[in-house]
Amino acid sequence: MSDAAPKLMIIAGDISADRHAAKIVARLKQMQPDLEMFGAGGTEMKAQGMEVLFDCSEFAVLGIFEVINKGMFFYKMRKTLLKIERERKPDAVLLVDFGGFNINFATNLRKQNRYTDLLLYLASSLGLAPVAYRCDEKITDQDAQYISL
């Protein structure tokens, strides 16, 4: 049995997702102080102890034209994060909102590593309860198992 600290990769791509994920990071740190968390996020996640490799305040976009203009950046970020996942081998990956990027990332991650637990967290901005899914091979609602938060 390994004595290595557990690892969690988190990807949150905008300020709202950073705010929601920071609460998760804080709670996980309380539950498991040695948990190593890294990935894409913002200042709030960093303040809670996560290693932020890509700061969402530098790449958050709104609207199709901004997405198109940052297309090459997102392509390179996806490749870099997939490489980091291969090298650091997290026990799980948590994807928070940021659907346009995270669904594509999850699909590529599944091709690369079928054994990492993959969680998709959708924080509702409509006043509804947040929803988390444990994703299996295909990233669809039918293949996702609801996780109570």
Buried (B, 14 or more C-beta within 10 A) or exposed (E): EEEEEBBBBBBBBBEBBBBBBBBBBBEBBEEEEEBBBBBBBBBBBBEBBBBBBBBBEEBBBEEEEEEEEBEEEBEEBBEEBBEBBEEEEBBBBBBBBBEEBBBBBBBBBBEEBEEBEBBBBBBEEEEEEBBBBBBBEEBEEEEBEEEEE
